[in-house]
Every structure is written in structure tokens, then in C-alpha cells.
Amino acid sequence: MQQTKGHALEIRLCAYIDGELGEAEKTELETLLAHDEDAKALFEKLKAGSAFGDTAFEDFLHDPVPLALVRQIKQGSGINPKAERVTIAAANVRSARIWPRVMAASVALVLVGGATGFIIGTANNVAEPTKLASARTWLDDIADYHRIYSRQKERLVEVPASDAPKIETWLASSVGVPFTIPNLTGKGLNFEGARLLVANSKPVAQLIYRNADGDVFAICFLKDSDSPQSDKFSESIRDDLGMVSWQRGGASFVVVGPSATVGLHDLAEAVATTI
């Protein structure tokens, strides 16, 4: 337990919030807070800042891991010595990029304590932590849908592939994005059909494919003229799912599949040129 008598009130209250004071000093501060309105107001700001720091660090820990790194971990070191050397070299390069984030996490962990609580609590009012909580994106909604529907054996799709012309008309009018159903048989994927979803409060088209092993893949897209338009592909992972997304022509697209799929990026490129 710490002894903070003689230190600034901010420091003493930070230690109190962190539960690091002995009973005598804790009782002394509680008496002060009960009778001193200025001390109480400072305490509330410090507490709010500490809560914000906890939330920010928790969000950092849940930041999506790069898909390529997860795939490398799952696949191991390769099947021959040469491949193993290549894999180790790639891992070293990735480590050089990842370590700054690890160091940032370490610093964040230290700063979550009382001093950071005071700084953030002073700059933001008590309501700020709620405002700054990270919002879900449409990709999070798509990942949730995919986990549910990909397990359906009898009702994998809402409209079967045999009604392909109707699917294009139906989804294009519903979502507001004209498209053509990509033929991905060259990639080992058979078109199974489609569904209409809702993500980020917008209608989303979902085209569903399956490979010979029974793995389910999906192409999802929605009208999104507000996002910056870029053909650049962005890879991310949501637990067991890999996602490659891009924007084009006032719409956002994503290809979803098992995270261990080696050719997911190539698949997304093929889809982008044909859809």
C-alpha cells in the first residue's frame, strides 16, 4: 500500500481510485470527499479519465489482427527447409512492424493509472467516455451474419443459384448497387445463391459460394457514397473469419471466408474485376 500524505491531492485521489491506499488514508480521503465539493468534483473527473483509459486500452487489445499474420501462424513454417527459411524471414519482417504496437500497448498499460486519468479527466467531461467508445462497422455485422448462415445446411441461401437472373434484379434494386454475379468456378467455388441482409442500418447484398470441402465464402456489398472511394484492398480478421474489403463506384465490398484461406486476397481481386 502507498503512503501519499504530503503529495498533491490529484496524486492522492489517483492512488485512491486505483485501490493502492491503506485504510487510514482511505478513510481520511473519503471524509474529505464527503465535505469538500471541490475535492469531490476533482475526484469525479479523475474517475472518468481512468474509465476512459481502461476503455481505450480494451479497444486496442481488440483491434483486428492482420490477416496475413494469423494465416502464417495457423499454417506453420511450411513443408520444406527452404520454405521454412522464407517463412522465418517473413516473420522477422512482420515482427519489426508489430513490435511498435506491442510497445504502444505496454505504454498504454502504464498510462492507464492515475496520472493519465487526471490528464484525460481534466480535458474531457464525465460524459466523454461514452461518446468515444469505438463503434461497430458494417464488417462486424457481416461477420456475425456469416457465422450464422454458413452453418445452415438446408437453408444456406434465401434465393437459390437457379434464380440467378432474378437475384441480380432483386438485390440491385434493394441495395442500390448494380452488379453481375461473379463466376468463381476457376477459383474452386460454386455459386449457391443469395441473401438480403442489413448492416450499419443499410441493406446489404450477400452472394454465397461453397468449395469442394464445404467451406462457405461470401461476397457482400452495400451502397456507401460517404466513405472515401479507393480500390485499395484492406485485409482484416474477425476470430475465425478473414475479410478483404474495398470501395468503388459509391459502394463498399467485402469478401469473407475462413481465415486460413491462402488465396483470399487473390479471390477478392478476381471478384473486384468481375462484379
N, C-alpha and C positions, 0 to 999 in steps of 0.2 A: 504494500500500500504506500502511496505517495504522501509526502508532507508538503503542502503548498502554502502554508501560512507565510505571509510576508511577500508573496507574489501578487501580480495584478489579478483583479477579480476575474478577468476573462480566462486566465490560465486556471484559476481555481475552479471555475464553473465547467471548463472543458474536462478537467480531471473528474469532476463530479458526474458529468454526463457519461464518461467512459467507465464509471464504477471503480475508480482507482483510489478512492479516499477511505481512510479509516472511519470508524463510526463516530468518533468525537467531532472530527472536522466535517463529516457529512451532516451531522445534526446542527452544527453551527451554521452551515450554508443554508440548510432548509429553514432555519429560523429567520435568516436574513431575507430569503425569498418570500417568506410569508408576510414580512412587514415593510419591505423596500420595493416600491413599484419600479424604480429604475433598474434595480438588480434583476427583478422578475422579467422585465422587457428584454434585457440583455440575454438572460437565460433562454428565453423563447427563440431569439434569433440564433443563438449558438446551437440549440437543439435542432432547429430547422436546417441549418447548414450541415450538421452531422448526418441528418437523414438524407439530405441531397447527396452527400458524398457516398453514403452506402449504396444509394440507388445508382449513381453513376458508375461505381466500380462493378456492381452486379451486371449492369448493361454491358460493360466492357468484357466481362467474362463470357457473356452470351453472344458476342459478336461472331457472325458466321466465319468458320474456319475455311481457308482457301481450299477449293475442291481438289486441286492437283495434289496438295499436301496430304489430305485424307486418303485419296486414292493410292498414293505412294505407300502410306502406312499399311493400308489393307493388303496391297499386293506383295509387300515384302521386298526382298533385294533382287529378284529376278531369278532366272533359271540357269545362268552360267556365270563363270568368273568375270567375263568381260562385261556382261550386263550388270553384275553386282558393282563393279567399279564405277560404271556410269551412274548407277543409282546413288551410290555413296557421294559422288561428286555433285550430283543434283541436290542431294540432301544438304550438303555443305553450303551450297549457294542459297538454298531456301532458309537454312538456319541463320545465315548472315542477314537475311531480310526479316526473319521472325524475331530475332533477339531484341531489336529495339522495342518491339511491342511487349515482350516479356519484361524488359527493364521498366517500361512505362507502367506496367501492371504493378511492379514492385514499388515504384514511387507512389503510385495511386494508393496502394495499401497503407503506406506510411502516412500519407497526407489525409486519409480518411479520419484521422484522430482530431483532437480538439482544435489545434491551430487552424487547420483547413476549415473546420466547422465554423470558426469565428469569422474567417475571411468571407466565405460564401454566405454565411448567415447575415452578415452586415450588408453585402451587396444585393441580396435578394430578400424580399419579404417572405412571410411564412407560407404563402400560397404557392411560391415558385416551384418547389419540388414536384408538385402535381402537374404543373404546366410542362415541365421539362422532361417528364417521363417519356421514354422512347416509344414512338407509335409503331404499330404493326404496318407492314407494307402488304400490297396485294400478293406478293410472293409467299408470305407466311400463310395467307388464306389458301392459296393454291396448293401448298404443301399439305395442309390439313385435309383438303378435299382429296388429294391424290392418295393419301394413305387409306382413306375410307373406301374409295371407289376401286382402287387397284386390287382390293381383297375380294371384290364381288365376283363370284364365279358365273352365276346365271344372269346377272343384270349389270354387267360391266359398263354398258353404254345405255343411253336414253333412246338414241336412234341408231339402228344398225348400219353397217357399211353398205348394205344392199340399197339403201336410200341415199347414196352419196350426192346425187344432184339436188335432192330436197334439203340435205344438210347444208350445202353451200348457200342456198337461198335463205333458209331459215336462220342460220347463225349470222350471216352477213346483215340481214335486216334487223336482227335482235341486238347485235353488238355494235353495228355501225362501221364494220371494217370489212371491205371486200377481200376475198381470198380464194385460193384454189387449194383443194386438199392435196398435200404433197404425196407422191408415190415413193415410199421408202423401202420397197422390196429389195432394192440394191443394197440397203443397209441391214437387211435381215429382219425388217419389221413389216408386219401385216396390219393394214388398217382395219380396226374393229368397229368404229362408229364414233358418235359424238355425244356431248352433253352441253347444257347451258348452265353456267354457274354464276355466282355473284361474289365478287371480291372487291374490297375497298368501296363498297356501295355501288359498284358498276357491274353490268352484265359482262360475262366472260365466256368466250367460246373455248371448248376443250375438245381436241381431236385425240382419240385414243388408239394406240398401237400396241402390238404384243410381239415378242420374238419367239423363237423356237423353244426356248427354255421356260416360257410362260411369264417372263418379266414384262411389266407394263410400263409403257412410256406415254407421255402426253405432250401435246403442243397446245399451249393456252395463249390467248391474246385478248386484249381489250382496247377500246378507244381511249387514247391518252394524249391529247394535244397539249397538255400543260407541262409534261416532262420534257427536258432537253432531248432533242432528236439526235441520235447517234447510232451508227451501225456497229459501234464497238461492242464486243461481246463481254459480258460480265459473268464470271463463274462464282457460285457460292454453294453452300451445303446446308441442309436442314436435317440434322441427325442422319438418317439412312438414305436421304434423297439428295441427288445432285441436280443443280439448276443452272442453266445457261440462258441469260436474258439479253435483250437488246431492244432498241426503239427504232421505228422507221415509219414514215408516212402518217404521223399523227396517231400511232398505235404502239403499244408495248407488247412484246412477245417473250415467251419463255418455253424452253424445252426441259421436261422433267423426266428423270429416270433414276435407277439405282445409283448410288454414289460411287460404286466400284466400277461403273461402266467406263472403259478406257476411251471410247470414241464419242463421248457425249458432246464435246466441243465441235468435232467434225460433223456430227449429226445436226447440230444447231446451224452450222454454216450451210449444210445441204437444204435444210428447211427454209432458211432465210432467202435462198436463191429461187425457191420454187413456190412458196406460199403466196 
